[in-house]
Structure formats: structure tokens, C-alpha cells
Amino acid sequence: MRITDDRYTRDRLRIDLAMRLIGHEARTSTIRLWTGLTDDRIRRLYRHYVADGTAPAIVRHRGKSPAQLSFFTRSDAVRQDAAALGTLLQLYGALPARPVPDAARVLPCAWRGELLCSAYESFRRVNPDTRISFEHAAFLLVALARSDELQLAPCAGCGSPGLVDRLAMRPSWCSPCGAQLAPGLVARAAQAAPFATVRGHAIAGQRF
């Protein structure tokens, strides 16, 4: 009986999460990844979600999920939003405390999906007009967990959360106060090897 109860609880958790993800307009592939449900079951849940008449209009996005990290650094506004969301992902426990190199494979599961949803919902309550969709939020979680390209870094000047692009040639700066968050790739490479070449650029004695 206990085994049956455990299976029911796990199944209920996956269904509840799927309904939550549908409300956030997540793609079918994203819902499948985080819940483990089949596409057919997700489609039935979607029909049920819409058919009850109580939910707002839901857009079903098609195509591939976001995969360009440059989205989070293309403007100061998006960078600040991403840093704020990343901080919430930490606070809710969705973002692991240590880097996870294979985060795309390890992280997606129902219980962490619930934490991701909670963090994103809190973020949207404070930033209702943000350009960061739920799909972007899930992508940001994986990227920050890998920590090989994007990292969170609190500003030493004003204490604001900051987003650091570890592969950027130039330094990352705090948007609110202008303080430097981290040196760029050129500066880090110059410190490690004064005559090294970074992405085809000889860095010794040159300005970028």
C-alpha cells in the first residue's frame, strides 16, 4: 500500500507541476523534461487546462527553447532582471550551491521544477513587464548551475546582484552603480600569461 501511495504522490507532483508549467506557457518539450510525462499526457492536460474556462488565454510556443546566453547580457535592463532572477533561484534552493558541469542532464526533475516555478513567480510579481520568459528562466538556471559562462556576483560597491559573463572580452560592470564586477577574459588571460593570445587577439601591449 505504501508503494502505491508513493507512486500516487510522485504522479500527482508531476501533474501539478505540468499544469503550473502550462500556465507559464512552457513548451511541451520543456514540460516533458521537467516532469517526465509523455507528450500525449501533456496535451491532454493542456486541453483540460483550457477547457475548464477559468484560465487566461495560454499560448503554445513551438520550435526550440531559448539557447543563446547573449540574451541575458544584451541590455542593462535584461542583465539586471537576470541577476535578480538568479538571486531568487538561489534563495528558493533551485540553484545548486556548487557548479554542476552536466546541469542540463542532472537538474531537471519535478521537485526542482517546483522550486524553479516558485522563484519565477516571485520574480514576475516584482517584474511583471520583464522580457525574461519562463523558458528563459529555465535556461538561466542551467547556465548558472554550470557556472562556466554566466555567474552571479554581488557588487562590492552597492550590494546589488550582478551577472558576470565569464567569456566576455571586457569587464562586467554593475548596472546600478557602475562598479566593476569582474575583469574581462582579456585581463584574466593577461594576468595568467602576459603574451597569451585570446580568441585570436594578441593581448600584450594592446588595448581592447
N, C-alpha and C positions, 0 to 999 in steps of 0.2 A: 504493500500500500504506500509505503514511504517513497519507493522508487517512482511510482505513478504520480504521486504528489509533486516530486521534484521535477519530473518531466513536464507536468502541467504548469508549474511555476516558471520554468525556463521558456516554455512555449508562450505563455502569457506575456512574459517580459519582451520577447521578440516581437509579438504582435503589437503590444503597446508602443514599443519603440518605432515600429514600422508606421503606425498611424501618426506618430509625432513627426517622423521624417517626411511623410506625405504632406503634412501641414506646412513644413518648411520648404516644400517644392523640391525635394531632393530627387535626383534621377533614380530610375529603377535599379540601375547598376550599383548606385551608392547604397540604396536601401538593402539590396541583396548582400553587399559586402559587410555591412554593419550588423545585420540581423541573422543572416544565414537562411532566410526564407527564399523560396523559389520565385521566379518571375511570375508564374501563374497565380500564386497565392498573393503576391504583392498587387497584381492587377485586380484581384477580387476585393482586396482590402480598399484599394483606391475607389472602386465602384461603390462599395459600401459607404466610404467616407463622403463621397459626393452625393449619393442617393439619399442620405438622411436629411438633407436640406438645411442643416444647421451650420455647416461650414462655409466660410467665404470661398470665392472662386479660387481654384487651385490650378496653377499652370504646370503642365507636364513637360519638363525640359527633355529634349532629345540630344543626341550627339555625345561627345566625350565630355567628361568632367574637367574643370579647370586644371591646367598643368603647367602654367607659366608663373614662376616665382616673381618675375618682374612686375606682376600685377600689384604686389604689396609695396613696391618701392617707387611706383611711377609718379606719385604726388605726395606732398606732405600730409594731405588730409587722409589718404588711404594708409600711409605709413603709420600715422598716429592711431587710426582705427585698428590696424592690425596689431600694434603694440598693446593697445587697451584690451583687445580680444585675447591676445596671447596671455596677458596677465590674468584674465578671468579663467582661461583654460588651466592655468597653474593653480589658482585659488580653489577651483572646483575639483581638482585632482585628475582632470582628463589628461594633462600633460605630465609625462613621467619626470621624475626629479633628475634622472641621468639620461644621457643620449642613448637612443635606440637606433643603431645603424639600419636595421631592416624594419623600420617603423611601419611602412606600408603593409607589411605582412603581419606583424605582431599586434599592432594596436587595434584594428577593427574587431569589435565584439559588442555584444548587447549592453553589458554593464558600462563600458566606457562610452558607448554611444549615448547612453542616458546622461552621463556627465557632460559630454560634448553639447548635447541639446540644452541642458540647463545653463551652461556657460553662454551659449549663443543667445538664448532667450533673454538672459540678463543683459547681455551686450546690446541687443536690439531695443530693450526698454529704455536704455540710456541714449542709444544712437539709432533712432528709428529711420533716419534717412541715409544710413551708410550704404556704400556700394558693395560691401562685403556680403555676399550671399552665404547661405548655409554650405553650399558646395565649396566655396572658397574657405570657409571656416574649417571644414574637414581637411582640406588640403593644407591649410596653415598648421593645423595640429600635427599632421605627419611631418611637415617640413621642420617645425620647431623641435619635434621629438628627435629627428635625425641630427639636427644641430650642425650640419656640415655646410649649409649655405646661409640660413637665417637663424639668428639668435636674439633673445631678449636681453637687454642691457639697461638697467636703471640709470638715469642721468645723475652724475655726481654733482651737477650744478643745481638742478631744480627738483630732482627726485622723480621726474616723470618717467613712465615706462618708455623704452626706446627699442626700435627694431634695427638690428645690425645686419647688413649684407656682407657676409664674410668674404665674398668673391669680388666685391666692388673694388675698382682700382683706387678710388679716392676714399677718404674717411667717411664714416657715417656720423651724422650730426643730429642733435636733439632739436626737434621741430619747435617746441615752445620757447626754449631759451638760447639755442644756437651753440651750446657746448658740444665738444667732440665726444661721441660715444665710444668710438673705436677707430684705430688707424686703418687706412685702406690697405689693399693687398700689396700695392707697390711699396708702401712704407714698411710693412711687415717683412716683405722679402728683402728689402734693403738692409734692415737690421740683421736678418739672418745671414745674408751673403751680399756684401756691398757691390759686387759686379755680376749679380744674377740677372737673368732675363725673365720677365714676367709677361706671359701672353704675347710673346714676340717683341716686347719693348725692352731695350737695354736701359736699366734704371739708374746706373751710376752717373752722377753729374747732370741728370736731365730733370726737367720739371714736367709735370703732367697736369 
